[in-house]
Amino acid sequence: MRILVVEDEKRLNRIISEALEDEGYSVDSCFNGLDALDYAAGADYDVIILDIMMPRMDGLEVVRRLRSGGNSTPVLFLTARDSVADRVTGLESGGDYYLVKPFDFQELMAVVRVMTRKYTGNRSNVYTIADLRLDATAKTVTRAGKNIELTAKEFALLEYMLRNKGVVLSREMIENNLWNYDYEGGTNVVDVYVGYLRKKMDTGFDRKLIHTVWGTGWVLKEG
């Protein structure tokens, strides 16, 4: 999943971004509200983590503009303001969750997982198709009860495909979701990782789950 972190305190921004990357997320970050709007316009994010008190444009106005422009990406507000009135204002502006500083990073990760569950319509952190099971919290994958060891990027790719099972995913869609703006890899990197994933989860099984749609991309489906 791809996440945008918008926090003007650079040290905290870096700590949050690194914690998310350690969990396997692709992360972009910026330090003010105007840049946040530019980032949100240029990529599809699964979650935006947004400080309220920021230079150039505060987080409340950022969300109002996102929502008025039709952007429904879930937004988690970070703020030192903890009054009921402040929380109500944040939620009514279009935010989805409100986390008060200082916060526990385990709580932050849990909230991010909850937000992505709601956004995808999944009620748990477990995704399945046929005899394949991925647990996004435990970071485990099994097929027919057999453990499948995946790298962080392979895991992220499989989770993305599971959250969009039955949907044909283009190379550009996968690249935009799994890599951030700093990525400078080759043009066939998505093909390479799909190949890695297919070898690990389809080899030895009669029923193939990853299917190539020639000229378009790939789809995860049964049969």
N, C-alpha and C positions, 0 to 999 in steps of 0.2 A: 504494500500500500504506500501511497505517496502522501506526505504530510507537509504542510507549510507552517513554519514556526515564525511568528511575528512578535518580537520582544526587543525593546530598545536597550535594555541592559545587556550588553554584549556577552558578559561572562555567563549570565543565566541562559541567554539564547544558546550559547555554545554547549552548555551542560545539558539542556533539554534536547538539543539536536543530537548530541552524541549518545544520550541514553536511548533515544528512539532508534538511532542507527544500530545500536547494539542489539535491539529487539528485532532487527531485520527490516525496518521501514526505510523507504527512500525519503530523504528530507531536503527541503529547500528552506532557507531562512532569510529574513530581512529585518530591518530595524525601525521602520516607520510605516504609517498608514497608507501613504500614497504608493510606496513600493509594494505594499501588500496587494493593493488593487491591481497593479501591473502583473504581479506574479499570478494572481487568481485568474486574470484574463488570459494568461498564456499557457496554463496547464490545468488539467483536471485533477483536483486533490480529493482524497478521501476524507480528510479532516484538516481544518485550519485551527491552530492554537494561537490565540490572539490576546495580547496584552491590551488593556483598556486605555491606560494613560500613556500615550505615545506622541512624539513630535509629528508635525505636519498634518496629521489627521488622527483623531483618537479612534479606538477600536469600535466604539458604538456607531460612529459615522461610517466606518468601513463596512460594517455588517449591514447597515441600512442601505448603502449603495449596492452591495452585493445582492441583497434580496430584491431591491427595486429593479435590478438588471436581470433577474431571473436565476441567479446563482443560488442553489439550494445546498451547497456543501455544508456539512455539519460544522459548527463553530464552537470551540471551547474557549471561554473567556478566562484569562488569568488576571487577577487584580488584587491589590491590597485592601480594596474597599469591601467591607464585610457586612454592611447594614442590609436589612431586608429591602429597603427602598432601592439600594444600589443593585441588589440581585434582581429585583423585579424589573428595573430599568434595562439591565443587560439582557434578560430573557425576552422582554417585550420588544427590544430593538431587532430581534431576529436570531439571537444566540441560542444554542441548544443546552449548554452546560456552563457552570460557573464554578471555578476553583479559586479559592482564596489563598494568597501567599502569606506565609510560607506553606508549601504543600509537600506531601510525601510523594516521592517519585513512583512508588508502587501504586498509589491512588491515581496518579496521572495516567499510568499505563492502563489501569483497569478502566478508567473513564474512556480512554481512546478506544479500547476494545468494545465497550458498550455502545459507543457512538457508531462504530462501523457495523456492529450487529444490527442496530436499528435501521441504519441507512440501507443495508442490503436485505432486510427482512428476515434475517436469521436470528433465532432466539437464543443461540448459544455460540460458543467459540469453536464448535465442532462442525466441520463441513464434510459431507459424504456424497459419493456417487458410486453406484454399483457396490463392489466390495472394497472400495477405497475410502479411507477415513483420515482426515487431517484435524488435529487438535491445535488450534492457533495459540492457546495458552501454554500447553505443555511442549509445544514445538515438536510434535511427533506425527509421523505418517505411517500408516499400515495399509497393506493390501492383502485381503484374505487372511488377516491375522499376522502377516509377516511384516516385520519392521523394515522400513525403507529409509536409508540414511541420505539426507539431502544437504547440500550447502545452503547457506542463508539465502542466496539469490534464487536457487532452485526452489526452495521452500516458498519464497515470496511469489514466484511465478506460478506455482501450483495453487497457492491460496487465491491469487487473482483469477486464475482460470476456474477454480471451484466457485468463487463468488459470482462468476459470470457463466456458469455451465449452460451449455446449449446455445451460447452466443458466439458468433464468429468474431474472433479477436484479430485485428490486423497487427502487423509488425509495429506500426506507429503507436497504436493503442497500448500495446505491451511495453514498448520503450518508454512512453510517457508516464506510465504508472510505476515502473520499476527503477527508473534511473532519474536522477535530478539534473538540474541545469549544468552542473559541473562535469557531467560525464562526457568523456571524449573518446569513446571506444569505436570499434569498427562498425561498418554498416550491417554486417551479418551477425552481430552479437546476439540478437534475439533468436535467430535460426539456430545458433550454436547451443543456447541454453534450452530451447525447446527440444533439441536433439538429445542433450544430456538427460533432461527430465523424462522424455519418452523411453529412453534406454533403461532407466532405473525403474519406472513404474509399469511399463507395458511388456518388457522382455520376459518371456516365460509364461505369459498369460494368454489364453485363447482370445479373450475379449479385450480388444484394444480400446483405450479411452481417449487418447489424443488423436485427432483426425486432422489431416491437412486439407484445407479448402484452397485448391490451386488458384493462384493469382489474387487471393484475398488474405488468407492467414490460417488460423488454427481454431479448432473448437473442441472443447471437452464434453463428451457425451457418451452414452452407452450405445454399443452396437455400431 
